[in-house]
Amino acid sequence: MRARRIALLGTRGVPARYGGFETAMEEVGRRLVEQGHDVTVYCRTGNSGETPQPREYLGMKLVHLPAMKKRSLETLSHTFLSALHLVFSRRRFDAVVVCNAANAPVLPLLRLRGIPAAVHVDGLEWRRTKWGPVGRRYYRLAESLSVRWADALVADAYGIERYYADEFGARTVGIAYGAPDMTRVGSDLLSGVRVEKGRFHVCVARFEPENHVDLMIEGYLRSGARYPLVVVGSTPYPTEHNARIEELASRSDQVRLLGGVWDQNLLDQLYAGALTYLHGHSVGGTNPSLLRAMGAGTQTIAYDVVFNREVAGPDALYASTPGEIAAAIDEAEADPVDTRRRGDALAARALRRYTWDHVATAYGALCDRLAGGESQRTLYSGRRSPASAWRYGRTPWIQPPEEAGRIESPVPANPADRPADASVDAR
């Protein structure tokens, strides 16, 4: 594999201070540099928190550009400026990785310069309730444009691969995230939040309906739990969902809302020190929070949807109602030995299947193929199949493959071949 000039855009940039995309690009970018590639990351002005802003980080070259301070336009406006910078730059890039299907409108700009682009499509963003009708229609349109204009599509979960196969008949490259090894994280900071190692439950998520924080709290309240529930998360704006979470938490002093925790050491100790991690995310692909809990060896109680089952496998517990969550919490407290065994099995699974070295190698190989002329641009129309089992906001029954190391997605099965009742509500 030849050394290539690779640009990463569509995120807030590095150092990673926010979400899964940023963490992925930092972990992948630094490893691509170690492999001999020349890597440039486009960052939003102010992301680093430093003055002056750094021009390099962990070997990656950084370009800082502004963004419109409006939630619906921030990502696209910054990516548009990044694409313009690429087009008019004196430097020639061999390949570009664009994060988020919402950035699909910039692909024609990159094509003007002859730069092949892979789009990491993320999860089913149009199902997120934070977007109104216009935003949801835009995300669906952007998915179609990504299918039509991208030289390659990257999906971080088999469920997302199947979504693009069933909806558009399009092939994706399956590259998941990596999981950190947190099995040796300390516990000295836990006393500051009044909990003891192994004697509390934790839930980490933004307060958005599709993350089901309210469901997890309600399940906890119905349980006979002796240990407290620590909830990490918030939203920057007041909503009815926020109010419901706060009302549920007020019913018991055993439910502790910490808000956002920006001390990464404390956050890691909360993941690693909990008896169980409650994971309510339902519309994404491979979720970084779930991988962190697995990497910490913490038993997981996950919302029962295909994406979570694919990542966590048979040793997690799955639930989608308050009663099921309560039963899982009671089971974990009643048998701490088995709970520890399951956590150790999750850690082993994470370290076996989700390693950043393998992820970076897969990205490097993809960029090398794109630079060599491989492309599926215009191969697919971007029109949705009327026979897709994903229509009307449903998530079909899917049996995820268990073999490790799978890169290319298979040819999709015909939705008509599935059992007639094999769908679950993704909420």
N, C-alpha and C positions, 0 to 999 in steps of 0.2 A: 504494500500500500504506500503510495507516494505521499510526501508531505504536501498539504493543501492549505490555501488561505481560506479560512472559514469565518463567516460573520454570523452572530447570534443576535436576533432582535425580536421585539414583541413583548419584552418583560420590563420590569422596573430596573433590572440590571444587577450588577454585583458591586460590592459584597451583598450576598443574599440577606435581606432584612425583612422579607414579607412572606411569600408563599411558595408553593410547590414548584412553579416554573422557575423562579429565581434560584431556588436551591438546586434544581436540576441543572440549570445552565452553569452555575458555579462549579458543581461537582464534575460535570461533563467537560466544561471548558478547560479547567485546570489539568485534567487528564489528557485532553487532546494536545495541549501544549507539551506535556511530558512525552507524548508520542511523536513529537516533532512538528506538529501543525502550527501554523500562524493563526491565532484566534483573536478576533475583535468582537467585543460585546458592546452593544448600544444600550446606554443607561439613561434614565430620566434625571434631569438636573436635580441635584439635592439628594439623590439616593444614598450616596456614601456618607452624608452627614459631616463631611470634612470640607475645610476651606484652606487652600484651593482643592478642587476636586482631583483625585488621583488620575493619572493617565495610564496606569498599569496596575493590575492586581493579580497575584499568583501567576504571573507570566502572560496574562491576557491583556491585550490593549483595550482601553476603554474610551468610548466616545460619549460625551454627555450632551443631551439635547433636551429642550423643554417639552412640556405637554400641556394641553388645555386642562384647567382645573375644574373639570365637569365629569362626573362619574361615567356618563354614557359616551363621552368623547375622549377621555384621557388616554386610553390604550391605543385607539386608532390614530389619534393625532400624533402621538409620539412615534408610532411605527411608520406613519406616512413621512414624517421628517427624517427618520432613519433611512427609509428607502430612497428618499431624494439625496441624502448625503452619500449613500452607496453609489447611486447613479452618476453623480458628478465628482466622485472621488477619483484621485489619480491612481489609487491602488486598485488592482484588479483582483476580485475575489473569485475563487473557484466554485464555491457553493455557499448557500445561505440556509440557515434553519430559522423559520418564522414560528414563534410560539403563538398559539391561539387562532382558531379558525376565523375569529372576528376580524383578523387582520388581512383576510383574503383580498380586499380591494387594492392592496399595494403590490400584488403579484405582477400585474402588467408593467409597472414601473421597473421592476427587476428584470423582466423579460426584455425591456428596451435596451438594457446593458448586456443582455445575453448571460445573466447570472442564474443558474439553476437553483430552485428553491424547494425545500421540503417544508411542509406545514405540520407542526405538532398540533393536532386538532383538539386536544383536551377532551373533556366530558360532554354531557348533553346540556350545554349551557342554556339553551332556550327553555329548559324546564325549570330554571331557577326562578323562584317567585319574586326576587328583587327586581326583575325586569318586567316592565309593563308590556302591553300588547305590541307596541312598536318595536321595542327591544327584542322581544321574542321572535317577531317576524324577521328582524334584521339578522339574528343569529342563524335562523334557518336558511335565509338567503346566503349568508356567508359560508355555511357548510357546503351548499351547492356550488358556490364559486370556487371554494378550495378544491372540491372534487374535479372541477373542470380545468382549473388553471395551474394547480400545483404540479411540480415534476414528481413529487412523492408525498404521500400522506403518512404521518407517524401516529400510531395509536398506542397509548400506554397500558391498555388492558384488552383482553380477548373480547370482552363484551362490547367495547367500542369498535374493535375490528369487525365484529359481526354486525354492529349497527350500520357501519358504512357499506358493508357487503350487501346487507339486506335492503337498505334504503336506496342505495345508488348503484349496486353491482360493482363497487369499486374495491380494489385491493389496497391494503395498507401494510406498512412495515410495523410490526409489533415490537416496540422498545419500551419497557416499563421503567419505573424509577428504581433507585437503589435504597436500601435500608441501612441506617447506621448501626454499628455494633455498640449497644448501650448496656451490655450485660455487666459492665464493671463501673457503672455510674455510682457516685457516692450518695449520701443521704443527709449530709450535715445541714442543708438549707431547709429541710422539711419542718423543723421546729418553728421556723418563722411563720408558717401558715397553720400551725397547731395540728399537725398530723404526724403519725409514726409510720415508719417503713412497714409495708405489708398489712396495714390496718386502716386503709381507706380505699375508696373507689374514685376514679377520675374520669371526667368527660372533657374533651378539648375540641372546640368547634366554634366557628362564627355563628351568631344567633340568626340563622336563616331557616325557614320552615323545612326545607329539604334536608337539613342536617339533624332534625328531630331531637334537639336538645330538650325540648319540653316533654317529649315522649320518654326520654331517658329519665328525667327527673320524676315524672309521674310513676314510671315503673319502680324506681327506687322507693318512692313514698309508699307504694303498695307492698313492698317487700318487708321482711322482718329483719332487715339489716341492722347489725350492731355498729358497723363502721360508718363514718361520715362519707358523703359524696362531695368531692371538690369539682367545681365547674369552672373551666378556663375558657373565656371567650366573651365577645361583645359584638355590637355593631355600632358604626359611627353615627347612626341616626335612629330616633325613636320610632318604634313600630308596635302594632298590636301584638306581634309575636314576642317582642321583648317584654311587653307588659305581662303576657301570660307566663313566661319563664320566671319573672320576678315574683309573680303571685304564687306560683307553685313552690318556689324556693322559700317563700315566707311561711309556709305551713310547717316547716321543721327547721330547728336550728342546726340539724345535722347536714343540711344542704348549704354549702358555702360557695357563693358566687365571687370568684377572685377578679373577674374582669379580664382584660388582656394581660398576659405575662410576657414581658419583653426580655427578661433575664433568661437567656438560653440555658444556663446551668440549672436554675431553679426548675424550668420547664422540663428539662431532661430528668431531673430527680423526681418530678411528679409522675412522669411516664413510668420510670423504672421502679419507683417505690410503691406504686399502687398495687392492691390485690387484684383489681380488674380495671380494664380500660373500657369505657362505654362509647361505642362508635356508631353514631347515627346517620352518617353521610349516605346518600342514596342515589345521586345522579352523576357522580364523577366516574372516573376510571380507577386507576391505581392511586389510592389516596396516600399522600405523604404522612399524615397523622397516624394512619393505621400501620404503616411501615415502621414508624418510630416506636410505637407501642410494641410491635412484634420484635423489633431489634432490641428492645429493652427486656424481652422475655416476660412480658406482662400478659396474663390471660385476657382475652378480648371477648366482649359481648357486643356483637355487631348487628346492625340493622340487616334484615334478611333480604338481600338483593344480590344479583349475580356478580356485580363488581366486587363486593366484599367476600363472597364465597370463593371467588377465583383467587384472591390475594391470600386470604387467611387459611383456606383449606379446612380439613376436618377437625382440627383441634380447637378452633374457636367455637363459641356458643352463638346461636343466631336467634333473633327475636324481632317481631314487628308489632307487638301489642304491649301495653303496660303490664298485663298479666304474665306474658312470656318473659319480659325483662325482669320482673319481680322474681319469677321462678329461677332465672339464671343467676341473679345476684344471691339468692338464698342458697342455691347449689354451690356457688363459689365459696361462700363463707362456711358452709357446713362441712366441706371437704377441702381444706387448704392444701393437703398433700397432692390431690389430683389437680387442683388449680395451679399449683407450682409446676407439676408435670406438663400440663397443657401449655403453660407459658414457656417452658424450656423448649417444647416442640415447635412453638411458633417462632422462637428465636432461631432455632436450627433451620426452619423453613426459610426465614428471611435471609439468613446468611448464605443459604444454598441457592436461592432463586433470584434474589434481588441485590446484586452487587454493582456498585458504581463503576468498577473496572470493566465489567461486561457491558454495561450501558454505554460507556464512553467508546468502547471498541465498536459497538454496533453503530453508533453515530458516525464514527470515523469511517467505517466501511461504507455507510450510506452516502456520505459526502464524497467519498472517492468514486463511487459508482455514478453519482450525479455529475461530477466533474469530467468523468469519462464519457458522458453522453447519454446515460440511461435516463429515460423520462417517460412518464405516463400522461403528460399534459395533453389535454383535448381527447384522450382516449375514452373518457367517460363524459356523458352529456351533462351530468349534474341534476338530472330530473329524478324525482323520487319514484320508487316503485309503488304502484297501488296495491300490490300484494304483500308489502312489507309488514311483518308482525309487530313492528315498532310504532305503527300508526296510532293516533288518538292517545298519545302519551303513555302507552303501555310498554312494559319490558317483557319480552318473550322468555320462555323457558330456554335455557342454554346450558349445555354440559361443557364447562371449560376444560381444555386439555390439561393434563397434569404434568406432561413431560417438560423438563427444564430446557432452556437454551433455544426454544422456538423463536424464530425471527419472522419469517414470512407467514402471513395469514393464509388459511386454506380457502379454497373456492367455497363460497357460501352454500349451505344446504337450502333447498327450496323450503320456504316457510310452510308450504302445504304438507310437508313431511312430518311436521311436529304434531304432537297430540293436540286435539281441539281445545282442551282446557289448560294448556301449558303456558299460561301467562299470569303474571302477578302485577298488582298495582304498584307503580313506582312512587306514588304519592308526590 
